[in-house]
């Protein structure tokens, strides 16, 4: 419920930011449910209704095609047969492997078995703390080295298991942008269940996006002014978790240890032009912690895909690398990182 409330708040913020004369008239809006979340799509200009219909159908296609637990999906086939020929899966796993290399394994698409052990995976049972020997056995199958890509063919060294949930929403945003272009849309703000994809522009200035407060999901840390063609993706330890014997276990697993990431970050928001990288990097930053995330930010600018970040630490600091971010919340210390 909190996520849904925040999604409504986020769209209200985007709508207010868009007040005034918009490109080509009144915005067209649609709310859909896909990828286990509520998504709110807003487009300006062109053939708005056609663009929204095309985007909605593309979301449903991706949901069915990439869902690990759905028989008939390409990921299901790969995890059971060990090989598929699929251009989309090959591209997503190739990009995922690049993020894994850039982050020194902090993000890895082969953590599916670990997610299931903890009860966070697709179709997994109840949440529980796995036995150390179970985690050790699963870790033996984790690593992007177990994924081999040759053109459109993907070969997986079983029993390794792949999960594309860490890049699915970013890729969905990319694909919906393509629908916008095909229908002459001049601007779009896509709320992907709390994450945001922006395309094109507005006549009255930059987009304004609320950045959620990890301590209160109905509130926000501040407002980010951003240009179009940006993905603003957030991962946080508050999103999914369970408690056992007084200990909280969250869903962001460290691929090197098999346990929930033991870092000093409560959340990481990544701003990037590439949807897949934005989605995956948000997870990687949470695993790496503040120092590791900032080191990744520095190296990615020259060696990989440039991005900016807004990091919230467990001792109340907000570290941000981007211009256009205005602090709003009390109780935090804000620091612009150069």
N, C-alpha and C positions, 0 to 999 in steps of 0.2 A: 504493500500500500504506500509506503514512504516513497518508493521509486516512482510510482504513478503520480503522486502528489508533486514530486519535484519535476517530473516531465511536464505536467501542466504549467508549473511555475516557469519552467524554462521556455516553453513556447510563448507564454505571456510576455516574457522578457524580449524574445525575438520579435513578437508582434509589435510591442511598444517601440522597439528599435526601428521598426519598419514604418512607423507612422509618417505621414506626409505623402508626397507624390512619389509613387512607385513606378518602375519601368512598366509601361504598357498596361496600366490599370490595376484592377482589384486582384489581390492574391487568391489563389485557389488552394484549398486545404483538404487534407484527408487523413484520417486516423486508421491505422491497420494494426493487426497483431501478427507478428512474425518473429521467428528466432527467439521464442519464449519471452517476448517483451512487447509493450505498446510503443508504436512508432507514429510520430506526427510529422506529416510531410506538407510543406508549404512552398508553392512555386509562384513566380511572377512572369507575366508576359507569355507570348507564344500561345500554343494550344494547351492550356493548363490542364484541362480535364483529361485529354489524351495522354499527356505526360504522366499524370498521377496514375492513370489506369495501367500504363506500361510499367511504371515503377512498382506498383503493387504486384503485378503479375511476375515481375522479375524477382521480387522479394520471395514470393511463394515458390518460385522455381529454385532459387538458391537454398531456401529452407529445406526443400525435399532432396536436393542434390548433395548437400554438404553435411546433413545431419548424420552423425556417427551411429546413432541408435536406430535409424530408419532403414529397414530392409529395402534394397533397391537403390540406395544412395551410392555415390561413387566412393565415399569414405568407408561405408559398410563393406562394399565389395573389396576394397583394398585391404582392409583389416582381416578379411576372411580368406581371400584368395591370394594375397601377396602381390598382386599386380593388376593394374588397370591401364587402359589407354584413354586418356582424357586430357584435353588441352587445359581446361580450367584447373583441374586438380594439380597438374604438373606445374602450372604457373604459381599457384598458391603455395605449394610445397617448396618450390624453388625460392620464392621470396621469404618464406618462413625459415628456410635454411640459412639465408643471408642474414636475417635478424639474429638467428642463433649464433652465427659466427661473430657478428658485430658485438653482441652482448656477452660473448664468452660463455654461451650456454644458459644465460639467465632466462631466455625464452627458448622453448623447445616444443615442436609440434608432436613429439612422441611420448608425452606424459599421460596419455589416455589411461593406461593401466593403473598408474598412481592415482589419478582422479577417481577412478572406480573404487579403489581400495578405501579411500577416505569418504566415499559416498557423494562426491561432487560431480561424478561423470554422468554421461548420458545413459539413462536407464539404470543407474546404480541403485543399490539398496539404501538402507538407513546410514546416516553418518556414524562413523566410529573411528577410533584411533587404531590403525593397523599394528600388528605385531612387528617388531624390528626385522624379523626374518622375512616377513611378507614384503616389507619395503625394500630390503636388500635384493630380493628376487626380482621385483619390478624394476629396480634401478638398473639391473643388468640388461634391460631391454630399452633403456632410454638413451637417446642420442640421435642427432640428425644424420650421423654416419650410417644409420640403418635405412635411410631413404635414398634411393638411387633414381635419378631422372635422366632419361634419354629422349629428347624431343618431347613428344606427348605421352610417352610411356613412363609410368611410375612403378618401381619395384620396391617392395617393403620386405626387409628381412624379418619374417615372423619368428617368434611371437611378438615382436614389437608392434605397438598399436598407435595409430595416428588420430589426433583430434584437431580439427580446424576451427574450433570455437574461438580461439584466440585471434583469428584474423577475419572471421566471417562477416562481422558488421562493417569493418573497414572496406572489405571487398564489395559488400552490398552497396555501400555509399558510392563507390567507384562505378558500379554498374548502373545505379540510378542516375548518376550524373550523365551517363551515356544516353539514357532515356530522355533527359532534359534537353540535351543538345539536338537529338533527333526531332524534337517537337518545338524547337525555337524558343525555349525558355531562356529568359535573360537573367534570372536569379532564383536561387532555391535555398531554403533552410530546412534541413532534414534532422529531426530529433530521432535518433536511433536508440531510444530507450535510455536517455540520459547522456549518450554521446551525441556529437553534433557533426554534420557534414554541411559545409557551405559552398555554394557554387554561384559564380556570377557576382552581381553587385546590386546596389540600391542607389537611387539618385540622391538620397539625403544623407549619405555618409557610409561609414563602415558598418558591418554587422556587429551587434552587441550580444554577447553570450554570457550567461551566468555560470560561474564555476562553483560546483557544489562543495559544501562544507562537510568533511568526513565525520565531524562530531554531531552534526544535525542535518540530516538529508533533506529537510524541508527548508533549510536556510542556504546561504551561499557565502563563499569567501570573498568574492569580488566579481567584477564584470570585465570581460576581455573584449576589446575592440579588435576585430579581425577582418581582413580582406577575404574575398571569395576564394574558391579553390583551396580550401583548407579543411582538414579534419581535426576535430578537437575531441580526443578520446581519453577517458579516465578509467583507471583501475584503482581499487581500494580494498583494504582488508575488512571494511565494514559491510561490503556488499553481500557476501555469503559466508556464513560461519556456523559453527555449533559449539556448544560447551559440554565438557565432560570432566567430572571431578573438579569443578571450579576453574578449569583451564579453557580458554577460548582458542579454537582452531579455525583459521580462515582458509579460503579456497585457493589462494595464490601460492602454489607449491614451488619450492626451489628444486629444479630438475637435478641438481647435484646431490641434494640430501634426501629428497623424497618427502620432506616435511614442509609444513607451511613456512613460507619465507620468514626468516628471523632478521628483519631489517628495521631501520628506524623510521620507515615511511608508513604513514596511514593511507596516503593516496598519491597518485601521480597522474597528472594531466599532460598529455603530449599534443602539441600543435604541429602538424606536418602536412605537406601537400600530397603525400602518398597515403592512401587509406589503410593499406595492409600494414605498412610500417608503423603508422600512428597507433593502430590497434595493438600490434605486437609489442611495440616499444613501451607502451603504458604498463604492460605486465612486466617487461624486463626491468624497468626502472624500479618498480615495487620490490622486486627480488634483490636488485643490486643495492638498494638503500641510497641515501642522499649523495654521499661521496661518489659511489659507483655510477649513479645516474648522471651526475654532472660530468664525470670523466667521459662517459659514453656520449653525452651531448657535445663535448668538445671534439672528440675524435670523429663522430658521425658527420660533422660539418664538412670535413675534408676527405674522409675515407669512405663514407657510406651515404646515407640519405640525411640531409640537414633537418633538424627539428628544434622546437623550443619546448620548454617544460615548466610546469607549475607543480612544485613538490611540497607536500605537507608532512612535517616530521612529528614524531610522537612527543617531542618536547615543546610543541607550539610554534614552530617556525614555518613560515611560508617562503620558500625559495623560488624565484621565478626568473627566467632568462629572457622573457619577451617584453617588447614595448606594448603599450596599450592596455595594460592590466591595472585596474583601479581597485584597491583594497576596500572591503566593506565590513568585514567581520571584526568583532572585538575579541580580545583574548589571544591574539596571535601576534607574532613579531614578523613583519614583512621585510624581505631582503632581496633586492635586485642583484642578480649575479651577472657580472660582466664577462 
